[in-house]
Structure formats: structure tokens, C-alpha cells
Amino acid sequence: MSPHPELRPVGRVESALIDPATAPRQGDEGAPEAWLVFDAAVADALRDLAVGDQVVVLTWLDRARRDVLVTQPRNDVTAPELGVFSTRSPDRPNPIGLHTVRIVATDGTRVRVDGLEAVDGTPVLDVKPVLGPIAER
Amino acid sequence: MSPHPELRPVGRVESALIDPATAPRQGDEGAPEAWLVFDAAVADALRDLAVGDQVVVLTWLDRARRDVLVTQPRNDVTAPELGVFSTRSPDRPNPIGLHTVRIVATDGTRVRVDGLEAVDGTPVLDVKPVLGPIAER
């Protein structure tokens, strides 16, 4: 393995959210619906995604800083600083976003999801189903 | 942004699991405890991780194939093939592992977690706290 694995984005977020500074911090804090626009090359990977599915979307938070190791959680200047592995701050060594969302529409290689706090243009890395109980896997 | 963002692993898994073919498929299916051995350079990022914390560990599944778009879930040859975005197969365009675990011990830059199905040597990318209800964030 290369010591520095390379990510290959499989699509982009298409959203009304433009400014990271004013975007909701989490999807369940008022984030809007958004489209995941996938590259045609991965059409087979998404062919079984269906309306109603609950999935985890992984994104690359390309506006984030990678040199931050401690931060004030939720930008609260009165809070004590925490190591970033104890926060959900986008600023961290590998700024991968995790977004648990539900699929509300599909249109070819476009998939619409609810409550996504990632801004317009954010690269999409992966989609995984939310795991149910062991017996249903 | 570069079209191909580069990951920088922040540590490695140290585990008795050696062979991906016989490793449990998910952490709650009999996976053992394992150490996350972090690079000294990120010590500040993990300084607030504590025994009892429930966290999501992100790994780079470096034994996985990146050219697989459809697969038979759970290697069941009688099951219909599914697009990989509808499965948890490690074989996918960006093979990032998500592991929800609990911290059972810490020792400097070594963090021991329960139920981790990643094999020995797997690169660690990130650790995030499991999010509780909105009011507790």
C-alpha cells in the first residue's frame, strides 16, 4: 500500500447551502434536502439505492483545515478546548464527513436525500446502508 | 482542491486478527478487542478520549478491491447481486471502514477498543464521538 492512499470522489453534493460558516452543524439541525450527483462511472454501485433507504453518506470536507488537533467545540469560546477526535469539528487530519440521511428521490445517477449539512460542491466518497439488527443482515 | 485528495493515516490497528477472509464481518459479530496505535504527531487530537467513550473509528481497508461496483452481499452465492453502495462490503471505490466501538483502556497514544473487525496493520484515519441527542451536544 502507498503510505498516502488517494481518494477518488464518486460524485458531488448539489445543495442550496453555499457558505460553510452559516451551514447547520449537523443534518438534524435544520439542514435542507440536497442532491448527490454521482459520476456515470459508478452507476452500478448505486443501482439498488431506493427511496426510503437510510444510509450513511461519506464526504470529503474540502474546505476544512487539516492541521487542527484541538478546538473549541461548536465554536463556543467559553468552552474548554478538546482534542478533535472528541469532537465532530470538520477541522481534523482527515476531514471525512459522516452524514446519516434518508433517500427521498432518485433520478438516474442523482439521489436526493433529506437533512444534509454539507455545502454545494462537496465531494462524495461513499454511501453505506445503516446496519440493522444482526438477524436482518 | 486537488481532484484526488490524499489521506494521511494517523495510526494503525494492532489486533490478533490477521486474515481478512476469516475476520468477523462486523464488530458486533464476535470481533475481539484491539489497540489503536496513534502516531505521536496526533497526540493532542486524542488527548480527551476516555474509557467508556463510544466512538466511530474510520479506517482505510487497504486489502480491499476498489474496482468492484456490484457484489453478492455477505459472500452468499445464492443471493442476488447488489450495488456496493447498498452493502457494507469492503470492496468499493473508496474502502473506508466505519467501526462503532467503545474505549476500554488508554495508554499514552494507544487506545484499546472493543469489538473491532479490522485486521492487524489496518491504517486508522479518524475517530469521532457518537452523537447523542441534539440537546446534549
HADDOCK unambig.tbl for C-alpha pairs under 7 A between the chains (distance, minus, plus):
assign (segid A and resid 1 and name CA) (segid B and resid 62 and name CA) 6.69 0.50 0.50
assign (segid A and resid 4 and name CA) (segid B and resid 6 and name CA) 6.04 0.50 0.50
assign (segid A and resid 4 and name CA) (segid B and resid 7 and name CA) 5.54 0.50 0.50
assign (segid A and resid 4 and name CA) (segid B and resid 8 and name CA) 5.65 0.50 0.50
assign (segid A and resid 5 and name CA) (segid B and resid 6 and name CA) 5.94 0.50 0.50
assign (segid A and resid 5 and name CA) (segid B and resid 7 and name CA) 5.41 0.50 0.50
assign (segid A and resid 6 and name CA) (segid B and resid 4 and name CA) 6.04 0.50 0.50
assign (segid A and resid 6 and name CA) (segid B and resid 5 and name CA) 5.95 0.50 0.50
assign (segid A and resid 6 and name CA) (segid B and resid 6 and name CA) 4.61 0.50 0.50
assign (segid A and resid 6 and name CA) (segid B and resid 7 and name CA) 6.10 0.50 0.50
assign (segid A and resid 7 and name CA) (segid B and resid 4 and name CA) 5.54 0.50 0.50
assign (segid A and resid 7 and name CA) (segid B and resid 5 and name CA) 5.41 0.50 0.50
assign (segid A and resid 7 and name CA) (segid B and resid 6 and name CA) 6.10 0.50 0.50
assign (segid A and resid 7 and name CA) (segid B and resid 94 and name CA) 6.31 0.50 0.50
assign (segid A and resid 8 and name CA) (segid B and resid 4 and name CA) 5.67 0.50 0.50
assign (segid A and resid 8 and name CA) (segid B and resid 94 and name CA) 6.70 0.50 0.50
assign (segid A and resid 42 and name CA) (segid B and resid 69 and name CA) 6.84 0.50 0.50
assign (segid A and resid 44 and name CA) (segid B and resid 69 and name CA) 5.75 0.50 0.50
assign (segid A and resid 44 and name CA) (segid B and resid 70 and name CA) 6.50 0.50 0.50
assign (segid A and resid 44 and name CA) (segid B and resid 83 and name CA) 5.74 0.50 0.50
assign (segid A and resid 45 and name CA) (segid B and resid 69 and name CA) 4.51 0.50 0.50
assign (segid A and resid 45 and name CA) (segid B and resid 70 and name CA) 5.86 0.50 0.50
assign (segid A and resid 45 and name CA) (segid B and resid 83 and name CA) 4.04 0.50 0.50
assign (segid A and resid 45 and name CA) (segid B and resid 84 and name CA) 4.93 0.50 0.50
assign (segid A and resid 45 and name CA) (segid B and resid 85 and name CA) 5.41 0.50 0.50
assign (segid A and resid 46 and name CA) (segid B and resid 83 and name CA) 5.49 0.50 0.50
assign (segid A and resid 46 and name CA) (segid B and resid 85 and name CA) 5.43 0.50 0.50
assign (segid A and resid 47 and name CA) (segid B and resid 83 and name CA) 5.69 0.50 0.50
assign (segid A and resid 48 and name CA) (segid B and resid 82 and name CA) 6.27 0.50 0.50
assign (segid A and resid 48 and name CA) (segid B and resid 83 and name CA) 5.64 0.50 0.50
assign (segid A and resid 48 and name CA) (segid B and resid 86 and name CA) 6.19 0.50 0.50
assign (segid A and resid 49 and name CA) (segid B and resid 86 and name CA) 6.14 0.50 0.50
assign (segid A and resid 62 and name CA) (segid B and resid 1 and name CA) 6.72 0.50 0.50
assign (segid A and resid 69 and name CA) (segid B and resid 42 and name CA) 6.84 0.50 0.50
assign (segid A and resid 69 and name CA) (segid B and resid 44 and name CA) 5.73 0.50 0.50
assign (segid A and resid 69 and name CA) (segid B and resid 45 and name CA) 4.48 0.50 0.50
assign (segid A and resid 70 and name CA) (segid B and resid 44 and name CA) 6.48 0.50 0.50
assign (segid A and resid 70 and name CA) (segid B and resid 45 and name CA) 5.85 0.50 0.50
assign (segid A and resid 82 and name CA) (segid B and resid 48 and name CA) 6.27 0.50 0.50
assign (segid A and resid 83 and name CA) (segid B and resid 44 and name CA) 5.72 0.50 0.50
assign (segid A and resid 83 and name CA) (segid B and resid 45 and name CA) 4.03 0.50 0.50
assign (segid A and resid 83 and name CA) (segid B and resid 46 and name CA) 5.47 0.50 0.50
assign (segid A and resid 83 and name CA) (segid B and resid 47 and name CA) 5.70 0.50 0.50
assign (segid A and resid 83 and name CA) (segid B and resid 48 and name CA) 5.65 0.50 0.50
assign (segid A and resid 84 and name CA) (segid B and resid 45 and name CA) 4.93 0.50 0.50
assign (segid A and resid 85 and name CA) (segid B and resid 45 and name CA) 5.42 0.50 0.50
assign (segid A and resid 85 and name CA) (segid B and resid 46 and name CA) 5.44 0.50 0.50
assign (segid A and resid 85 and name CA) (segid B and resid 127 and name CA) 5.01 0.50 0.50
assign (segid A and resid 85 and name CA) (segid B and resid 128 and name CA) 5.25 0.50 0.50
assign (segid A and resid 86 and name CA) (segid B and resid 48 and name CA) 6.20 0.50 0.50
assign (segid A and resid 86 and name CA) (segid B and resid 49 and name CA) 6.15 0.50 0.50
assign (segid A and resid 86 and name CA) (segid B and resid 128 and name CA) 6.04 0.50 0.50
assign (segid A and resid 86 and name CA) (segid B and resid 129 and name CA) 5.55 0.50 0.50
assign (segid A and resid 87 and name CA) (segid B and resid 128 and name CA) 6.25 0.50 0.50
assign (segid A and resid 87 and name CA) (segid B and resid 129 and name CA) 6.16 0.50 0.50
assign (segid A and resid 88 and name CA) (segid B and resid 128 and name CA) 6.10 0.50 0.50
assign (segid A and resid 88 and name CA) (segid B and resid 129 and name CA) 6.88 0.50 0.50
assign (segid A and resid 94 and name CA) (segid B and resid 7 and name CA) 6.30 0.50 0.50
assign (segid A and resid 94 and name CA) (segid B and resid 8 and name CA) 6.71 0.50 0.50
assign (segid A and resid 94 and name CA) (segid B and resid 125 and name CA) 6.23 0.50 0.50
assign (segid A and resid 94 and name CA) (segid B and resid 126 and name CA) 6.43 0.50 0.50
assign (segid A and resid 125 and name CA) (segid B and resid 94 and name CA) 6.24 0.50 0.50
assign (segid A and resid 126 and name CA) (segid B and resid 94 and name CA) 6.44 0.50 0.50
assign (segid A and resid 127 and name CA) (segid B and resid 85 and name CA) 5.01 0.50 0.50
assign (segid A and resid 128 and name CA) (segid B and resid 85 and name CA) 5.27 0.50 0.50
assign (segid A and resid 128 and name CA) (segid B and resid 86 and name CA) 6.05 0.50 0.50
assign (segid A and resid 128 and name CA) (segid B and resid 87 and name CA) 6.27 0.50 0.50
assign (segid A and resid 128 and name CA) (segid B and resid 88 and name CA) 6.11 0.50 0.50
assign (segid A and resid 129 and name CA) (segid B and resid 86 and name CA) 5.55 0.50 0.50
assign (segid A and resid 129 and name CA) (segid B and resid 87 and name CA) 6.17 0.50 0.50
assign (segid A and resid 129 and name CA) (segid B and resid 88 and name CA) 6.87 0.50 0.50
